Amino acid sequence: MKVTRRIALCFFGLSLILLAGDSPLWGQEDHLAKFGVYRLDKKIDAPEFTLPDLKGTIRSLSDFQGRFIMLNFWATW
């Protein structure tokens, strides 16, 4: 189970790296636009906020400045 999860995370991370470029990877067609995902023309900074992590430590978004992070907010309702 752990090996499968690691492989899935590696593929997910690789896909994020490949899709993070400025131009499409394969030709001039933007494949993300097919799904309604468009790149912004200018940089928009995220608002500052703090949340506890899984260990209960309060983390701020500015703690990760200069790093790529992915936030996943979900609920079970």
N, CA, C, O and CB atoms as a CASP TS submission, in Angstrom:
PFRMAT TS
TARGET T0000
AUTHOR 0000-0000-0000
METHOD Language model
MODEL 1
PARENT N/A
ATOM      1  N   MET     1       0.830  -1.205   0.000  1.00  0.00           N
ATOM      2  CA  MET     1       0.000   0.000   0.000  1.00  0.00           C
ATOM      3  C   MET     1       0.866   1.258   0.000  1.00  0.00           C
ATOM      4  O   MET     1       0.573   2.204  -0.730  1.00  0.00           O
ATOM      5  CB  MET     1      -0.940   0.005   1.217  1.00  0.00           C
ATOM      6  N   LYS     2       1.926   1.282   0.805  1.00  0.00           N
ATOM      7  CA  LYS     2       2.762   2.468   0.873  1.00  0.00           C
ATOM      8  C   LYS     2       3.517   2.700  -0.439  1.00  0.00           C
ATOM      9  O   LYS     2       3.698   3.844  -0.854  1.00  0.00           O
ATOM     10  CB  LYS     2       3.745   2.348   2.029  1.00  0.00           C
ATOM     11  N   VAL     3       3.956   1.623  -1.092  1.00  0.00           N
ATOM     12  CA  VAL     3       4.679   1.767  -2.352  1.00  0.00           C
ATOM     13  C   VAL     3       3.752   2.339  -3.423  1.00  0.00           C
ATOM     14  O   VAL     3       4.159   3.210  -4.191  1.00  0.00           O
ATOM     15  CB  VAL     3       5.260   0.407  -2.807  1.00  0.00           C
ATOM     16  N   THR     4       2.522   1.862  -3.479  1.00  0.00           N
ATOM     17  CA  THR     4       1.556   2.369  -4.443  1.00  0.00           C
ATOM     18  C   THR     4       1.283   3.853  -4.206  1.00  0.00           C
ATOM     19  O   THR     4       1.186   4.628  -5.157  1.00  0.00           O
ATOM     20  CB  THR     4       0.252   1.569  -4.365  1.00  0.00           C
ATOM     21  N   ARG     5       1.162   4.238  -2.964  1.00  0.00           N
ATOM     22  CA  ARG     5       0.915   5.648  -2.633  1.00  0.00           C
ATOM     23  C   ARG     5       2.109   6.511  -3.043  1.00  0.00           C
ATOM     24  O   ARG     5       1.925   7.612  -3.561  1.00  0.00           O
ATOM     25  CB  ARG     5       0.633   5.810  -1.119  1.00  0.00           C
ATOM     26  N   ARG     6       3.319   6.025  -2.817  1.00  0.00           N
ATOM     27  CA  ARG     6       4.513   6.784  -3.212  1.00  0.00           C
ATOM     28  C   ARG     6       4.597   6.944  -4.717  1.00  0.00           C
ATOM     29  O   ARG     6       4.940   8.016  -5.215  1.00  0.00           O
ATOM     30  CB  ARG     6       5.775   6.101  -2.697  1.00  0.00           C
ATOM     31  N   ILE     7       4.284   5.884  -5.442  1.00  0.00           N
ATOM     32  CA  ILE     7       4.317   5.962  -6.902  1.00  0.00           C
ATOM     33  C   ILE     7       3.282   6.958  -7.395  1.00  0.00           C
ATOM     34  O   ILE     7       3.566   7.754  -8.290  1.00  0.00           O
ATOM     35  CB  ILE     7       4.070   4.578  -7.531  1.00  0.00           C
ATOM     36  N   ALA     8       2.082   6.924  -6.821  1.00  0.00           N
ATOM     37  CA  ALA     8       1.035   7.859  -7.217  1.00  0.00           C
ATOM     38  C   ALA     8       1.453   9.294  -6.925  1.00  0.00           C
ATOM     39  O   ALA     8       1.218  10.184  -7.743  1.00  0.00           O
ATOM     40  CB  ALA     8      -0.276   7.534  -6.495  1.00  0.00           C
ATOM     41  N   LEU     9       2.068   9.530  -5.777  1.00  0.00           N
ATOM     42  CA  LEU     9       2.522  10.880  -5.436  1.00  0.00           C
ATOM     43  C   LEU     9       3.631  11.339  -6.374  1.00  0.00           C
ATOM     44  O   LEU     9       3.685  12.512  -6.742  1.00  0.00           O
ATOM     45  CB  LEU     9       3.009  10.930  -3.985  1.00  0.00           C
ATOM     46  N   CYS    10       4.511  10.426  -6.760  1.00  0.00           N
ATOM     47  CA  CYS    10       5.580  10.779  -7.702  1.00  0.00           C
ATOM     48  C   CYS    10       5.002  11.186  -9.049  1.00  0.00           C
ATOM     49  O   CYS    10       5.428  12.184  -9.630  1.00  0.00           O
ATOM     50  CB  CYS    10       6.554   9.603  -7.881  1.00  0.00           C
ATOM     51  N   PHE    11       4.035  10.421  -9.553  1.00  0.00           N
ATOM     52  CA  PHE    11       3.407  10.769 -10.818  1.00  0.00           C
ATOM     53  C   PHE    11       2.658  12.089 -10.710  1.00  0.00           C
ATOM     54  O   PHE    11       2.695  12.896 -11.638  1.00  0.00           O
ATOM     55  CB  PHE    11       2.461   9.661 -11.265  1.00  0.00           C
ATOM     56  N   PHE    12       1.984  12.319  -9.601  1.00  0.00           N
ATOM     57  CA  PHE    12       1.264  13.575  -9.405  1.00  0.00           C
ATOM     58  C   PHE    12       2.244  14.742  -9.361  1.00  0.00           C
ATOM     59  O   PHE    12       2.011  15.772  -9.994  1.00  0.00           O
ATOM     60  CB  PHE    12       0.426  13.527  -8.109  1.00  0.00           C
ATOM     61  N   GLY    13       3.331  14.591  -8.623  1.00  0.00           N
ATOM     62  CA  GLY    13       4.340  15.649  -8.546  1.00  0.00           C
ATOM     63  C   GLY    13       4.977  15.925  -9.892  1.00  0.00           C
ATOM     64  O   GLY    13       5.209  17.080 -10.249  1.00  0.00           O
ATOM     65  N   LEU    14       5.260  14.874 -10.639  1.00  0.00           N
ATOM     66  CA  LEU    14       5.843  15.044 -11.969  1.00  0.00           C
ATOM     67  C   LEU    14       4.886  15.782 -12.892  1.00  0.00           C
ATOM     68  O   LEU    14       5.305  16.643 -13.665  1.00  0.00           O
ATOM     69  CB  LEU    14       6.210  13.685 -12.572  1.00  0.00           C
ATOM     70  N   SER    15       3.611  15.452 -12.815  1.00  0.00           N
ATOM     71  CA  SER    15       2.639  16.146 -13.659  1.00  0.00           C
ATOM     72  C   SER    15       2.553  17.623 -13.297  1.00  0.00           C
ATOM     73  O   SER    15       2.398  18.463 -14.183  1.00  0.00           O
ATOM     74  CB  SER    15       1.260  15.494 -13.532  1.00  0.00           C
ATOM     75  N   LEU    16       2.651  17.957 -12.007  1.00  0.00           N
ATOM     76  CA  LEU    16       2.641  19.370 -11.607  1.00  0.00           C
ATOM     77  C   LEU    16       3.853  20.106 -12.149  1.00  0.00           C
ATOM     78  O   LEU    16       3.744  21.249 -12.592  1.00  0.00           O
ATOM     79  CB  LEU    16       2.596  19.496 -10.085  1.00  0.00           C
ATOM     80  N   ILE    17       5.013  19.453 -12.114  1.00  0.00           N
ATOM     81  CA  ILE    17       6.239  20.076 -12.622  1.00  0.00           C
ATOM     82  C   ILE    17       6.129  20.312 -14.123  1.00  0.00           C
ATOM     83  O   ILE    17       6.490  21.380 -14.617  1.00  0.00           O
ATOM     84  CB  ILE    17       7.469  19.198 -12.308  1.00  0.00           C
ATOM     85  N   LEU    18       5.628  19.311 -14.847  1.00  0.00           N
ATOM     86  CA  LEU    18       5.530  19.436 -16.292  1.00  0.00           C
ATOM     87  C   LEU    18       4.503  20.473 -16.718  1.00  0.00           C
ATOM     88  O   LEU    18       4.686  21.141 -17.735  1.00  0.00           O
ATOM     89  CB  LEU    18       5.189  18.105 -16.900  1.00  0.00           C
ATOM     90  N   LEU    19       3.430  20.616 -15.959  1.00  0.00           N
ATOM     91  CA  LEU    19       2.375  21.558 -16.327  1.00  0.00           C
ATOM     92  C   LEU    19       2.615  22.967 -15.810  1.00  0.00           C
ATOM     93  O   LEU    19       1.841  23.873 -16.119  1.00  0.00           O
ATOM     94  CB  LEU    19       1.059  21.064 -15.817  1.00  0.00           C
ATOM     95  N   ALA    20       3.674  23.172 -15.026  1.00  0.00           N
ATOM     96  CA  ALA    20       3.912  24.476 -14.413  1.00  0.00           C
ATOM     97  C   ALA    20       4.666  25.437 -15.328  1.00  0.00           C
ATOM     98  O   ALA    20       4.878  26.590 -14.954  1.00  0.00           O
ATOM     99  CB  ALA    20       4.677  24.301 -13.132  1.00  0.00           C
ATOM    100  N   GLY    21       5.073  24.995 -16.510  1.00  0.00           N
ATOM    101  CA  GLY    21       5.825  25.853 -17.422  1.00  0.00           C
ATOM    102  C   GLY    21       4.983  26.981 -17.990  1.00  0.00           C
ATOM    103  O   GLY    21       3.760  26.990 -17.857  1.00  0.00           O
ATOM    104  N   ASP    22       5.653  27.930 -18.623  1.00  0.00           N
ATOM    105  CA  ASP    22       4.961  29.081 -19.203  1.00  0.00           C
ATOM    106  C   ASP    22       4.228  28.741 -20.493  1.00  0.00           C
ATOM    107  O   ASP    22       3.191  29.335 -20.790  1.00  0.00           O
ATOM    108  CB  ASP    22       5.944  30.190 -19.463  1.00  0.00           C
ATOM    109  N   SER    23       4.754  27.797 -21.259  1.00  0.00           N
ATOM    110  CA  SER    23       4.116  27.465 -22.532  1.00  0.00           C
ATOM    111  C   SER    23       3.742  25.986 -22.550  1.00  0.00           C
ATOM    112  O   SER    23       4.265  25.203 -21.757  1.00  0.00           O
ATOM    113  CB  SER    23       5.050  27.804 -23.722  1.00  0.00           C
ATOM    114  N   PRO    24       2.853  25.607 -23.436  1.00  0.00           N
ATOM    115  CA  PRO    24       2.477  24.199 -23.520  1.00  0.00           C
ATOM    116  C   PRO    24       3.676  23.327 -23.880  1.00  0.00           C
ATOM    117  O   PRO    24       4.566  23.758 -24.613  1.00  0.00           O
ATOM    118  CB  PRO    24       1.363  24.009 -24.549  1.00  0.00           C
ATOM    119  N   LEU    25       3.696  22.105 -23.364  1.00  0.00           N
ATOM    120  CA  LEU    25       4.829  21.211 -23.597  1.00  0.00           C
ATOM    121  C   LEU    25       4.812  20.608 -24.991  1.00  0.00           C
ATOM    122  O   LEU    25       5.867  20.461 -25.609  1.00  0.00           O
ATOM    123  CB  LEU    25       4.838  20.107 -22.568  1.00  0.00           C
ATOM    124  N   TRP    26       3.657  20.260 -25.492  1.00  0.00           N
ATOM    125  CA  TRP    26       3.565  19.547 -26.759  1.00  0.00           C
ATOM    126  C   TRP    26       2.929  20.443 -27.799  1.00  0.00           C
ATOM    127  O   TRP    26       1.704  20.528 -27.894  1.00  0.00           O
ATOM    128  CB  TRP    26       2.764  18.244 -26.604  1.00  0.00           C
ATOM    129  N   GLY    27       3.765  21.111 -28.580  1.00  0.00           N
ATOM    130  CA  GLY    27       3.252  21.971 -29.637  1.00  0.00           C
ATOM    131  C   GLY    27       2.712  23.274 -29.089  1.00  0.00           C
ATOM    132  O   GLY    27       3.050  23.691 -27.982  1.00  0.00           O
ATOM    133  N   GLN    28       1.873  23.902 -29.877  1.00  0.00           N
ATOM    134  CA  GLN    28       1.320  25.196 -29.491  1.00  0.00           C
ATOM    135  C   GLN    28      -0.050  25.091 -28.838  1.00  0.00           C
ATOM    136  O   GLN    28      -0.610  26.099 -28.408  1.00  0.00           O
ATOM    137  CB  GLN    28       1.230  26.087 -30.692  1.00  0.00           C
ATOM    138  N   GLU    29      -0.587  23.898 -28.760  1.00  0.00           N
ATOM    139  CA  GLU    29      -1.913  23.718 -28.184  1.00  0.00           C
ATOM    140  C   GLU    29      -1.832  23.697 -26.659  1.00  0.00           C
ATOM    141  O   GLU    29      -1.027  22.964 -26.084  1.00  0.00           O
ATOM    142  CB  GLU    29      -2.558  22.423 -28.707  1.00  0.00           C
ATOM    143  N   ASP    30      -2.654  24.488 -26.021  1.00  0.00           N
ATOM    144  CA  ASP    30      -2.690  24.518 -24.557  1.00  0.00           C
ATOM    145  C   ASP    30      -3.727  23.497 -24.078  1.00  0.00           C
ATOM    146  O   ASP    30      -4.930  23.747 -24.141  1.00  0.00           O
ATOM    147  CB  ASP    30      -3.030  25.960 -24.024  1.00  0.00           C
ATOM    148  N   HIS    31      -3.254  22.367 -23.607  1.00  0.00           N
ATOM    149  CA  HIS    31      -4.140  21.280 -23.197  1.00  0.00           C
ATOM    150  C   HIS    31      -4.954  21.623 -21.951  1.00  0.00           C
ATOM    151  O   HIS    31      -6.055  21.099 -21.782  1.00  0.00           O
ATOM    152  CB  HIS    31      -3.332  20.028 -22.946  1.00  0.00           C
ATOM    153  N   LEU    32      -4.448  22.479 -21.083  1.00  0.00           N
ATOM    154  CA  LEU    32      -5.195  22.862 -19.894  1.00  0.00           C
ATOM    155  C   LEU    32      -6.420  23.693 -20.259  1.00  0.00           C
ATOM    156  O   LEU    32      -7.435  23.638 -19.565  1.00  0.00           O
ATOM    157  CB  LEU    32      -4.299  23.638 -18.933  1.00  0.00           C
ATOM    158  N   ALA    33      -6.331  24.464 -21.344  1.00  0.00           N
ATOM    159  CA  ALA    33      -7.456  25.300 -21.760  1.00  0.00           C
ATOM    160  C   ALA    33      -8.653  24.447 -22.166  1.00  0.00           C
ATOM    161  O   ALA    33      -9.796  24.894 -22.071  1.00  0.00           O
ATOM    162  CB  ALA    33      -7.043  26.213 -22.919  1.00  0.00           C
ATOM    163  N   LYS    34      -8.397  23.220 -22.619  1.00  0.00           N
ATOM    164  CA  LYS    34      -9.500  22.318 -22.976  1.00  0.00           C
ATOM    165  C   LYS    34     -10.391  22.029 -21.768  1.00  0.00           C
ATOM    166  O   LYS    34     -11.584  21.766 -21.916  1.00  0.00           O
ATOM    167  CB  LYS    34      -8.951  21.001 -23.549  1.00  0.00           C
ATOM    168  N   PHE    35      -9.805  22.080 -20.584  1.00  0.00           N
ATOM    169  CA  PHE    35     -10.546  21.797 -19.357  1.00  0.00           C
ATOM    170  C   PHE    35     -10.986  23.062 -18.638  1.00  0.00           C
ATOM    171  O   PHE    35     -11.470  22.999 -17.507  1.00  0.00           O
ATOM    172  CB  PHE    35      -9.707  20.957 -18.430  1.00  0.00           C
ATOM    173  N   GLY    36     -10.821  24.207 -19.284  1.00  0.00           N
ATOM    174  CA  GLY    36     -11.243  25.463 -18.686  1.00  0.00           C
ATOM    175  C   GLY    36     -10.238  26.039 -17.707  1.00  0.00           C
ATOM    176  O   GLY    36     -10.597  26.886 -16.889  1.00  0.00           O
ATOM    177  N   VAL    37      -8.980  25.598 -17.770  1.00  0.00           N
ATOM    178  CA  VAL    37      -7.929  26.119 -16.899  1.00  0.00           C
ATOM    179  C   VAL    37      -7.085  27.085 -17.723  1.00  0.00           C
ATOM    180  O   VAL    37      -6.447  26.682 -18.695  1.00  0.00           O
ATOM    181  CB  VAL    37      -7.048  24.959 -16.294  1.00  0.00           C
ATOM    182  N   TYR    38      -7.082  28.355 -17.337  1.00  0.00           N
ATOM    183  CA  TYR    38      -6.343  29.369 -18.071  1.00  0.00           C
ATOM    184  C   TYR    38      -5.294  30.002 -17.169  1.00  0.00           C
ATOM    185  O   TYR    38      -5.518  30.209 -15.977  1.00  0.00           O
ATOM    186  CB  TYR    38      -7.293  30.440 -18.628  1.00  0.00           C
ATOM    187  N   ARG    39      -4.149  30.305 -17.760  1.00  0.00           N
ATOM    188  CA  ARG    39      -3.061  30.943 -17.014  1.00  0.00           C
ATOM    189  C   ARG    39      -3.359  32.438 -16.873  1.00  0.00           C
ATOM    190  O   ARG    39      -3.910  33.061 -17.781  1.00  0.00           O
ATOM    191  CB  ARG    39      -1.685  30.715 -17.726  1.00  0.00           C
ATOM    192  N   LEU    40      -2.993  32.991 -15.742  1.00  0.00           N
ATOM    193  CA  LEU    40      -3.207  34.411 -15.500  1.00  0.00           C
ATOM    194  C   LEU    40      -2.086  35.224 -16.134  1.00  0.00           C
ATOM    195  O   LEU    40      -0.952  34.754 -16.226  1.00  0.00           O
ATOM    196  CB  LEU    40      -3.295  34.700 -13.990  1.00  0.00           C
ATOM    197  N   ASP    41      -2.396  36.428 -16.567  1.00  0.00           N
ATOM    198  CA  ASP    41      -1.393  37.298 -17.172  1.00  0.00           C
ATOM    199  C   ASP    41      -0.491  37.943 -16.126  1.00  0.00           C
ATOM    200  O   ASP    41       0.670  38.246 -16.401  1.00  0.00           O
ATOM    201  CB  ASP    41      -2.069  38.373 -18.001  1.00  0.00           C
ATOM    202  N   LYS    42      -1.025  38.150 -14.933  1.00  0.00           N
ATOM    203  CA  LYS    42      -0.215  38.766 -13.895  1.00  0.00           C
ATOM    204  C   LYS    42      -0.253  37.906 -12.632  1.00  0.00           C
ATOM    205  O   LYS    42      -1.171  37.112 -12.427  1.00  0.00           O
ATOM    206  CB  LYS    42      -0.708  40.199 -13.595  1.00  0.00           C
ATOM    207  N   LYS    43       0.751  38.082 -11.807  1.00  0.00           N
ATOM    208  CA  LYS    43       0.854  37.322 -10.568  1.00  0.00           C
ATOM    209  C   LYS    43      -0.116  37.889  -9.530  1.00  0.00           C
ATOM    210  O   LYS    43      -0.190  39.103  -9.343  1.00  0.00           O
ATOM    211  CB  LYS    43       2.307  37.347 -10.029  1.00  0.00           C
ATOM    212  N   ILE    44      -0.847  37.018  -8.867  1.00  0.00           N
ATOM    213  CA  ILE    44      -1.757  37.418  -7.803  1.00  0.00           C
ATOM    214  C   ILE    44      -1.313  36.709  -6.529  1.00  0.00           C
ATOM    215  O   ILE    44      -1.309  35.479  -6.468  1.00  0.00           O
ATOM    216  CB  ILE    44      -3.250  37.078  -8.160  1.00  0.00           C
ATOM    217  N   ASP    45      -0.942  37.477  -5.517  1.00  0.00           N
ATOM    218  CA  ASP    45      -0.504  36.889  -4.257  1.00  0.00           C
ATOM    219  C   ASP    45      -1.700  36.406  -3.444  1.00  0.00           C
ATOM    220  O   ASP    45      -2.756  37.038  -3.422  1.00  0.00           O
ATOM    221  CB  ASP    45       0.315  37.901  -3.448  1.00  0.00           C
ATOM    222  N   ALA    46      -1.511  35.284  -2.785  1.00  0.00           N
ATOM    223  CA  ALA    46      -2.568  34.739  -1.922  1.00  0.00           C
ATOM    224  C   ALA    46      -2.665  35.584  -0.654  1.00  0.00           C
ATOM    225  O   ALA    46      -1.655  36.115  -0.192  1.00  0.00           O
ATOM    226  CB  ALA    46      -2.287  33.240  -1.565  1.00  0.00           C
ATOM    227  N   PRO    47      -3.848  35.715  -0.091  1.00  0.00           N
ATOM    228  CA  PRO    47      -3.980  36.457   1.167  1.00  0.00           C
ATOM    229  C   PRO    47      -3.300  35.708   2.315  1.00  0.00           C
ATOM    230  O   PRO    47      -3.235  34.478   2.312  1.00  0.00           O
ATOM    231  CB  PRO    47      -5.468  36.697   1.498  1.00  0.00           C
ATOM    232  N   GLU    48      -2.805  36.444   3.271  1.00  0.00           N
ATOM    233  CA  GLU    48      -2.127  35.831   4.423  1.00  0.00           C
ATOM    234  C   GLU    48      -3.146  35.174   5.343  1.00  0.00           C
ATOM    235  O   GLU    48      -4.174  35.769   5.666  1.00  0.00           O
ATOM    236  CB  GLU    48      -1.303  36.887   5.204  1.00  0.00           C
ATOM    237  N   PHE    49      -2.861  33.952   5.761  1.00  0.00           N
ATOM    238  CA  PHE    49      -3.705  33.263   6.732  1.00  0.00           C
ATOM    239  C   PHE    49      -2.873  32.253   7.494  1.00  0.00           C
ATOM    240  O   PHE    49      -1.782  31.883   7.062  1.00  0.00           O
ATOM    241  CB  PHE    49      -4.900  32.573   6.041  1.00  0.00           C
ATOM    242  N   THR    50      -3.389  31.806   8.629  1.00  0.00           N
ATOM    243  CA  THR    50      -2.719  30.803   9.454  1.00  0.00           C
ATOM    244  C   THR    50      -3.695  29.674   9.757  1.00  0.00           C
ATOM    245  O   THR    50      -4.895  29.889   9.927  1.00  0.00           O
ATOM    246  CB  THR    50      -2.178  31.431  10.771  1.00  0.00           C
ATOM    247  N   LEU    51      -3.143  28.462   9.819  1.00  0.00           N
ATOM    248  CA  LEU    51      -3.917  27.267  10.138  1.00  0.00           C
ATOM    249  C   LEU    51      -3.041  26.302  10.927  1.00  0.00           C
ATOM    250  O   LEU    51      -1.820  26.334  10.777  1.00  0.00           O
ATOM    251  CB  LEU    51      -4.459  26.592   8.848  1.00  0.00           C
ATOM    252  N   PRO    52      -3.614  25.458  11.751  1.00  0.00           N
ATOM    253  CA  PRO    52      -2.813  24.434  12.424  1.00  0.00           C
ATOM    254  C   PRO    52      -2.516  23.287  11.460  1.00  0.00           C
ATOM    255  O   PRO    52      -3.373  22.902  10.664  1.00  0.00           O
ATOM    256  CB  PRO    52      -3.544  23.906  13.687  1.00  0.00           C
ATOM    257  N   ASP    53      -1.289  22.738  11.534  1.00  0.00           N
ATOM    258  CA  ASP    53      -0.968  21.569  10.720  1.00  0.00           C
ATOM    259  C   ASP    53      -1.426  20.306  11.436  1.00  0.00           C
ATOM    260  O   ASP    53      -2.090  20.392  12.469  1.00  0.00           O
ATOM    261  CB  ASP    53       0.547  21.504  10.418  1.00  0.00           C
ATOM    262  N   LEU    54      -1.086  19.148  10.911  1.00  0.00           N
ATOM    263  CA  LEU    54      -1.550  17.888  11.487  1.00  0.00           C
ATOM    264  C   LEU    54      -1.001  17.628  12.885  1.00  0.00           C
ATOM    265  O   LEU    54      -1.578  16.851  13.647  1.00  0.00           O
ATOM    266  CB  LEU    54      -1.170  16.751  10.584  1.00  0.00           C
ATOM    267  N   LYS    55       0.111  18.274  13.223  1.00  0.00           N
ATOM    268  CA  LYS    55       0.694  18.109  14.558  1.00  0.00           C
ATOM    269  C   LYS    55       0.220  19.180  15.531  1.00  0.00           C
ATOM    270  O   LYS    55       0.598  19.162  16.702  1.00  0.00           O
ATOM    271  CB  LYS    55       2.207  18.135  14.473  1.00  0.00           C
ATOM    272  N   GLY    56      -0.610  20.117  15.056  1.00  0.00           N
ATOM    273  CA  GLY    56      -1.133  21.169  15.921  1.00  0.00           C
ATOM    274  C   GLY    56      -0.312  22.445  15.912  1.00  0.00           C
ATOM    275  O   GLY    56      -0.683  23.415  16.573  1.00  0.00           O
ATOM    276  N   THR    57       0.801  22.469  15.174  1.00  0.00           N
ATOM    277  CA  THR    57       1.631  23.661  15.080  1.00  0.00           C
ATOM    278  C   THR    57       0.946  24.678  14.174  1.00  0.00           C
ATOM    279  O   THR    57       0.484  24.336  13.085  1.00  0.00           O
ATOM    280  CB  THR    57       3.047  23.313  14.550  1.00  0.00           C
ATOM    281  N   ILE    58       0.882  25.916  14.623  1.00  0.00           N
ATOM    282  CA  ILE    58       0.272  26.970  13.821  1.00  0.00           C
ATOM    283  C   ILE    58       1.228  27.342  12.700  1.00  0.00           C
ATOM    284  O   ILE    58       2.374  27.714  12.951  1.00  0.00           O
ATOM    285  CB  ILE    58      -0.078  28.212  14.692  1.00  0.00           C
ATOM    286  N   ARG    59       0.757  27.240  11.463  1.00  0.00           N
ATOM    287  CA  ARG    59       1.556  27.553  10.283  1.00  0.00           C
ATOM    288  C   ARG    59       0.943  28.740   9.567  1.00  0.00           C
ATOM    289  O   ARG    59      -0.278  28.877   9.491  1.00  0.00           O
ATOM    290  CB  ARG    59       1.656  26.335   9.336  1.00  0.00           C
ATOM    291  N   SER    60       1.797  29.584   9.051  1.00  0.00           N
ATOM    292  CA  SER    60       1.379  30.752   8.298  1.00  0.00           C
ATOM    293  C   SER    60       1.771  30.550   6.843  1.00  0.00           C
ATOM    294  O   SER    60       2.768  29.886   6.560  1.00  0.00           O
ATOM    295  CB  SER    60       2.007  32.051   8.875  1.00  0.00           C
ATOM    296  N   LEU    61       1.006  31.110   5.922  1.00  0.00           N
ATOM    297  CA  LEU    61       1.337  30.988   4.510  1.00  0.00           C
ATOM    298  C   LEU    61       2.683  31.641   4.211  1.00  0.00           C
ATOM    299  O   LEU    61       3.409  31.181   3.329  1.00  0.00           O
ATOM    300  CB  LEU    61       0.240  31.617   3.649  1.00  0.00           C
ATOM    301  N   SER    62       3.021  32.697   4.929  1.00  0.00           N
ATOM    302  CA  SER    62       4.305  33.369   4.696  1.00  0.00           C
ATOM    303  C   SER    62       5.495  32.510   5.122  1.00  0.00           C
ATOM    304  O   SER    62       6.623  32.799   4.723  1.00  0.00           O
ATOM    305  CB  SER    62       4.340  34.696   5.442  1.00  0.00           C
ATOM    306  N   ASP    63       5.277  31.461   5.922  1.00  0.00           N
ATOM    307  CA  ASP    63       6.360  30.543   6.287  1.00  0.00           C
ATOM    308  C   ASP    63       6.907  29.807   5.066  1.00  0.00           C
ATOM    309  O   ASP    63       8.041  29.327   5.084  1.00  0.00           O
ATOM    310  CB  ASP    63       5.869  29.532   7.326  1.00  0.00           C
ATOM    311  N   PHE    64       6.114  29.721   4.021  1.00  0.00           N
ATOM    312  CA  PHE    64       6.484  28.968   2.830  1.00  0.00           C
ATOM    313  C   PHE    64       6.775  29.877   1.639  1.00  0.00           C
ATOM    314  O   PHE    64       6.722  29.431   0.493  1.00  0.00           O
ATOM    315  CB  PHE    64       5.385  27.995   2.474  1.00  0.00           C
ATOM    316  N   GLN    65       7.078  31.131   1.900  1.00  0.00           N
ATOM    317  CA  GLN    65       7.328  32.092   0.829  1.00  0.00           C
ATOM    318  C   GLN    65       8.490  31.633  -0.042  1.00  0.00           C
ATOM    319  O   GLN    65       9.538  31.231   0.464  1.00  0.00           O
ATOM    320  CB  GLN    65       7.617  33.484   1.408  1.00  0.00           C
ATOM    321  N   GLY    66       8.292  31.697  -1.358  1.00  0.00           N
ATOM    322  CA  GLY    66       9.316  31.282  -2.307  1.00  0.00           C
ATOM    323  C   GLY    66       9.272  29.805  -2.652  1.00  0.00           C
ATOM    324  O   GLY    66      10.043  29.348  -3.497  1.00  0.00           O
ATOM    325  N   ARG    67       8.403  29.065  -2.029  1.00  0.00           N
ATOM    326  CA  ARG    67       8.273  27.628  -2.301  1.00  0.00           C
ATOM    327  C   ARG    67       6.949  27.362  -3.000  1.00  0.00           C
ATOM    328  O   ARG    67       5.980  28.105  -2.840  1.00  0.00           O
ATOM    329  CB  ARG    67       8.373  26.797  -0.989  1.00  0.00           C
ATOM    330  N   PHE    68       6.930  26.285  -3.779  1.00  0.00           N
ATOM    331  CA  PHE    68       5.682  25.855  -4.401  1.00  0.00           C
ATOM    332  C   PHE    68       4.911  25.039  -3.382  1.00  0.00           C
ATOM    333  O   PHE    68       5.435  24.067  -2.838  1.00  0.00           O
ATOM    334  CB  PHE    68       5.941  25.032  -5.705  1.00  0.00           C
ATOM    335  N   ILE    69       3.670  25.426  -3.120  1.00  0.00           N
ATOM    336  CA  ILE    69       2.822  24.651  -2.217  1.00  0.00           C
ATOM    337  C   ILE    69       1.482  24.415  -2.895  1.00  0.00           C
ATOM    338  O   ILE    69       1.048  25.203  -3.736  1.00  0.00           O
ATOM    339  CB  ILE    69       2.635  25.378  -0.847  1.00  0.00           C
ATOM    340  N   MET    70       0.847  23.345  -2.526  1.00  0.00           N
ATOM    341  CA  MET    70      -0.483  23.058  -3.022  1.00  0.00           C
ATOM    342  C   MET    70      -1.391  22.879  -1.821  1.00  0.00           C
ATOM    343  O   MET    70      -1.144  22.028  -0.968  1.00  0.00           O
ATOM    344  CB  MET    70      -0.495  21.797  -3.938  1.00  0.00           C
ATOM    345  N   LEU    71      -2.434  23.676  -1.755  1.00  0.00           N
ATOM    346  CA  LEU    71      -3.400  23.583  -0.670  1.00  0.00           C
ATOM    347  C   LEU    71      -4.614  22.811  -1.165  1.00  0.00           C
ATOM    348  O   LEU    71      -5.115  23.060  -2.262  1.00  0.00           O
ATOM    349  CB  LEU    71      -3.807  24.994  -0.154  1.00  0.00           C
ATOM    350  N   ASN    72      -5.071  21.898  -0.370  1.00  0.00           N
ATOM    351  CA  ASN    72      -6.238  21.100  -0.728  1.00  0.00           C
ATOM    352  C   ASN    72      -7.236  21.210   0.418  1.00  0.00           C
ATOM    353  O   ASN    72      -7.063  20.591   1.467  1.00  0.00           O
ATOM    354  CB  ASN    72      -5.850  19.599  -1.012  1.00  0.00           C
ATOM    355  N   PHE    73      -8.271  21.997   0.207  1.00  0.00           N
ATOM    356  CA  PHE    73      -9.332  22.137   1.208  1.00  0.00           C
ATOM    357  C   PHE    73     -10.473  21.209   0.798  1.00  0.00           C
ATOM    358  O   PHE    73     -10.940  21.260  -0.340  1.00  0.00           O
ATOM    359  CB  PHE    73      -9.825  23.639   1.332  1.00  0.00           C
ATOM    360  N   TRP    74     -10.914  20.379   1.706  1.00  0.00           N
ATOM    361  CA  TRP    74     -12.008  19.468   1.395  1.00  0.00           C
ATOM    362  C   TRP    74     -12.867  19.263   2.628  1.00  0.00           C
ATOM    363  O   TRP    74     -12.450  19.535   3.753  1.00  0.00           O
ATOM    364  CB  TRP    74     -11.473  18.118   0.878  1.00  0.00           C
ATOM    365  N   ALA    75     -14.052  18.788   2.393  1.00  0.00           N
ATOM    366  CA  ALA    75     -14.982  18.518   3.487  1.00  0.00           C
ATOM    367  C   ALA    75     -15.730  17.222   3.191  1.00  0.00           C
ATOM    368  O   ALA    75     -15.706  16.731   2.063  1.00  0.00           O
ATOM    369  CB  ALA    75     -15.978  19.701   3.683  1.00  0.00           C
ATOM    370  N   THR    76     -16.386  16.676   4.195  1.00  0.00           N
ATOM    371  CA  THR    76     -17.054  15.400   4.024  1.00  0.00           C
ATOM    372  C   THR    76     -18.558  15.511   3.977  1.00  0.00           C
ATOM    373  O   THR    76     -19.247  14.491   3.986  1.00  0.00           O
ATOM    374  CB  THR    76     -16.667  14.483   5.114  1.00  0.00           C
ATOM    375  N   TRP    77     -19.093  16.725   3.927  1.00  0.00           N
ATOM    376  CA  TRP    77     -20.551  16.828   3.951  1.00  0.00           C
ATOM    377  C   TRP    77     -21.145  16.594   2.616  1.00  0.00           C
ATOM    378  O   TRP    77     -22.366  16.645   2.467  1.00  0.00           O
ATOM    379  CB  TRP    77     -20.981  18.154   4.452  1.00  0.00           C
TER
END
